[in-house]
Amino acid sequence: MTNINDITKRRQLAEKYLNAETSVEEERMLRDFYSHAEEPLAPEDEDMRLLMYATDRLSGGFVLSDEKAEEFDRLMQKGSKKSKIVALRWIVSAAAAIICAVLFLPVRPTDNAKEQPEISTSELLEAINILSDVGGDNMTITASSCNDGFIIKTSTSNEPPSSYILKRCSDGTSIEIKSQLTDF
């Protein structure tokens, strides 16, 4: 049997209760402890006591009267009209913003014939992997984006740094790595 006065055991039991893993007997032990606790409780225990009290109150035959149910329904109907008006205002505002954006923002012409797909992350990682295989151990590789691809720089402790440009080929189906002469 669990010693409910041991704070560690009680917290474990409370955690089981919150996860809906307690037996009826364990719940009864918790309920008895929190309903009869006389000394000041820690904040966590006080929260648990209030939760147990609220659960007992709700399951103890709490019934809403017909008058209260009708009043609740009436209030909800009023709220739904107000929420429809608020939703309509948001829709109208969003539509006005879209119309303004379409009318007043400049349109950039695009040349779809020259447009090529960007280099994907997996393609970039593949190129870095190839360079690391060629370079050996203790290589530092950095990549930064540029206009139409990436600039990849490599350096090791025993060789001068190298620089490469990774970009999409003119056919648009493959990528190329070009070595660049650099003066560091």
VEXKE-344753 format. One record per residue (C-alpha): residue number from 0; residue in one letter; y, x, z. Coordinates in nm, 4 decimals, padded with zeros to 6 digits. Layout:
BEGIN
R_NUM_A_Y_X_Z
...
END
This chain:
BEGIN
R_0_M_00.0000_00.0000_00.0000
R_1_T_00.3505_00.1254_-00.0823
R_2_N_00.5810_00.2180_00.2060
R_3_I_00.8914_00.0226_00.1058
R_4_N_01.1041_00.2033_00.3686
R_5_D_01.0564_00.5351_00.1855
R_6_I_01.3573_00.5549_-00.0477
R_7_T_01.1643_00.7399_-00.3195
R_8_K_00.8809_00.4852_-00.3210
R_9_R_01.1311_00.1988_-00.3116
R_10_R_01.3254_00.3372_-00.6106
R_11_Q_01.0001_00.3825_-00.8046
R_12_L_00.9045_00.0253_-00.7256
R_13_A_01.2522_-00.0957_-00.8264
R_14_E_01.2166_00.0914_-01.1574
R_15_K_00.8801_-00.0787_-01.2123
R_16_Y_01.0450_-00.4138_-01.1371
R_17_L_01.3235_-00.3495_-01.3898
R_18_N_01.0588_-00.2620_-01.6516
R_19_A_00.8634_-00.5827_-01.5701
R_20_E_00.5617_-00.3823_-01.4555
R_21_T_00.5307_-00.5041_-01.0950
R_22_S_00.2655_-00.7258_-00.9480
R_23_V_00.3516_-01.0423_-00.7577
R_24_E_00.2795_-00.8607_-00.4304
R_25_E_00.5118_-00.5703_-00.5210
R_26_E_00.7899_-00.8123_-00.6123
R_27_R_00.7381_-00.9936_-00.2816
R_28_M_00.7668_-00.6597_-00.0965
R_29_L_01.0946_-00.5786_-00.2721
R_30_R_01.2316_-00.9274_-00.2124
R_31_D_01.1406_-00.9136_00.1575
R_32_F_01.2951_-00.5691_00.2009
R_33_Y_01.6260_-00.6570_00.0337
R_34_S_01.6574_-00.9976_00.2007
R_35_H_01.5990_-00.8535_00.5500
R_36_A_01.7782_-00.5150_00.5194
R_37_E_02.0204_-00.4791_00.8102
R_38_E_02.1530_-00.1240_00.7714
R_39_P_02.4103_-00.0433_00.4998
R_40_L_02.2435_00.0091_00.1637
R_41_A_02.3117_00.2768_-00.0978
R_42_P_02.4940_00.1458_-00.4063
R_43_E_02.1724_00.1473_-00.6126
R_44_D_01.9910_-00.0504_-00.3427
R_45_E_02.2827_-00.2917_-00.3124
R_46_D_02.2703_-00.3498_-00.6899
R_47_M_01.8979_-00.4130_-00.6681
R_48_R_01.9477_-00.6530_-00.3756
R_49_L_02.2033_-00.8518_-00.5778
R_50_L_01.9702_-00.8584_-00.8790
R_51_M_01.6819_-00.9856_-00.6660
R_52_Y_01.9092_-01.2491_-00.5109
R_53_A_02.0327_-01.3646_-00.8537
R_54_T_01.6780_-01.3792_-00.9906
R_55_D_01.5624_-01.5867_-00.6944
R_56_R_01.8598_-01.8176_-00.7330
R_57_L_01.7954_-01.8764_-01.1029
R_58_S_01.4250_-01.9315_-01.0637
R_59_G_01.4732_-02.1454_-00.7543
R_60_G_01.5327_-02.4701_-00.9438
R_61_F_01.8912_-02.4144_-01.0532
R_62_V_01.9674_-02.7230_-01.2671
R_63_L_02.2803_-02.7967_-01.4646
R_64_S_02.4098_-03.1515_-01.4189
R_65_D_02.4656_-03.3765_-01.7198
R_66_E_02.8428_-03.3725_-01.6589
R_67_K_02.8518_-02.9938_-01.6589
R_68_A_02.6362_-02.9760_-01.9706
R_69_E_02.8687_-03.2180_-02.1537
R_70_E_03.1755_-03.0204_-02.0418
R_71_F_03.0149_-02.6978_-02.1636
R_72_D_02.9384_-02.8556_-02.5027
R_73_R_03.2959_-02.9858_-02.5289
R_74_L_03.4408_-02.6431_-02.4502
R_75_M_03.2145_-02.4769_-02.7026
R_76_Q_03.3264_-02.7173_-02.9748
R_77_K_03.6905_-02.6323_-02.9071
R_78_G_03.6114_-02.2637_-02.9180
R_79_S_03.4329_-02.2941_-03.2497
R_80_K_03.7432_-02.4449_-03.4159
R_81_K_03.9576_-02.1649_-03.2791
R_82_S_03.7102_-01.8994_-03.3887
R_83_K_03.7026_-02.0477_-03.7403
R_84_I_04.0824_-02.0191_-03.7594
R_85_V_04.0715_-01.6575_-03.6384
R_86_A_03.7937_-01.5763_-03.8876
R_87_L_03.9954_-01.7371_-04.1679
R_88_R_04.2987_-01.5262_-04.0750
R_89_W_04.0878_-01.2095_-04.0923
R_90_I_03.9459_-01.3049_-04.4303
R_91_V_04.2901_-01.3794_-04.5730
R_92_S_04.4280_-01.0507_-04.4338
R_93_A_04.1378_-00.8512_-04.5781
R_94_A_04.1780_-01.0177_-04.9179
R_95_A_04.5524_-00.9402_-04.9194
R_96_A_04.4819_-00.5753_-04.8317
R_97_I_04.2284_-00.5448_-05.1147
R_98_I_04.4685_-00.7017_-05.3657
R_99_C_04.7480_-00.4643_-05.2579
R_100_A_04.5159_-00.1646_-05.2858
R_101_V_04.4050_-00.2631_-05.6348
R_102_L_04.7604_-00.3279_-05.7559
R_103_F_04.9456_-00.0373_-05.5983
R_104_L_04.7049_00.2556_-05.5745
R_105_P_04.7050_00.4825_-05.8773
R_106_V_04.3948_00.4848_-06.0904
R_107_R_04.2583_00.8279_-06.1803
R_108_P_04.1132_00.8513_-06.5254
R_109_T_03.7633_00.9924_-06.5294
R_110_D_03.5870_01.1656_-06.8096
R_111_N_03.2258_01.0565_-06.7717
R_112_A_03.1105_01.2887_-07.0485
R_113_K_03.2104_01.5983_-06.8479
R_114_E_03.1009_01.4625_-06.5115
R_115_Q_02.7877_01.6302_-06.3786
R_116_P_02.5893_01.5397_-06.0711
R_117_E_02.6661_01.7435_-05.7626
R_118_I_02.4255_01.9972_-05.6215
R_119_S_02.2069_01.8300_-05.3624
R_120_T_02.1395_01.9660_-05.0160
R_121_S_01.7779_02.0350_-05.1030
R_122_E_01.8843_02.2365_-05.4096
R_123_L_02.1276_02.4369_-05.1974
R_124_L_01.8584_02.5036_-04.9374
R_125_E_01.6135_02.6078_-05.2096
R_126_A_01.8649_02.8623_-05.3446
R_127_I_01.9274_02.9979_-04.9937
R_128_N_01.5529_03.0242_-04.9362
R_129_I_01.5124_03.2243_-05.2599
R_130_L_01.7928_03.4615_-05.1607
R_131_S_01.6456_03.5102_-04.8132
R_132_D_01.3042_03.5944_-04.9640
R_133_V_01.4632_03.8559_-05.1897
R_134_G_01.6837_04.0003_-04.9173
R_135_G_01.4261_04.0529_-04.6450
R_136_D_01.4744_04.0429_-04.2682
R_137_N_01.8019_04.0315_-04.0736
R_138_M_02.0002_03.8781_-04.3579
R_139_T_02.3082_03.6688_-04.2936
R_140_I_02.3726_03.3975_-04.5514
R_141_T_02.6843_03.1803_-04.5664
R_142_A_02.7575_02.9034_-04.8138
R_143_S_03.0888_02.7329_-04.8823
R_144_S_03.1716_02.4696_-05.1396
R_145_C_03.3980_02.5372_-05.4341
R_146_N_03.5162_02.3312_-05.7333
R_147_D_03.1893_02.2811_-05.9137
R_148_G_02.9276_02.4328_-05.6831
R_149_F_02.8901_02.6739_-05.3929
R_150_I_02.9810_03.0334_-05.3138
R_151_I_02.6953_03.2009_-05.1301
R_152_K_02.7516_03.5331_-04.9519
R_153_T_02.4716_03.7512_-04.8183
R_154_S_02.4870_04.0579_-04.5982
R_155_T_02.2371_04.2838_-04.4267
R_156_S_02.2825_04.5735_-04.1898
R_157_N_02.1701_04.8374_-04.4401
R_158_E_02.3065_04.7058_-04.7757
R_159_P_02.6527_04.6119_-04.8999
R_160_P_02.7362_04.2389_-04.9032
R_161_S_02.6657_04.0325_-05.2140
R_162_S_02.8261_03.7188_-05.3477
R_163_Y_02.6765_03.4504_-05.5727
R_164_I_02.7984_03.1316_-05.7379
R_165_L_02.5591_02.8378_-05.7363
R_166_K_02.6470_02.5663_-05.9881
R_167_R_02.4904_02.3084_-06.2135
R_168_C_02.4062_02.4226_-06.5686
R_169_S_02.5907_02.2670_-06.8613
R_170_D_02.2837_02.0583_-06.9478
R_171_G_02.3135_01.8914_-06.6041
R_172_T_01.9411_01.9122_-06.5280
R_173_S_01.9143_02.2493_-06.3552
R_174_I_02.1158_02.4841_-06.1365
R_175_E_02.1974_02.8507_-06.1792
R_176_I_02.2775_03.1333_-05.9411
R_177_K_02.5158_03.3956_-06.0815
R_178_S_02.5772_03.7221_-05.9036
R_179_Q_02.9469_03.8059_-05.8609
R_180_L_03.0950_04.1503_-05.8274
R_181_T_03.2892_04.1600_-05.5043
R_182_D_03.5078_04.4177_-05.3428
R_183_F_03.4869_04.3787_-04.9682
END
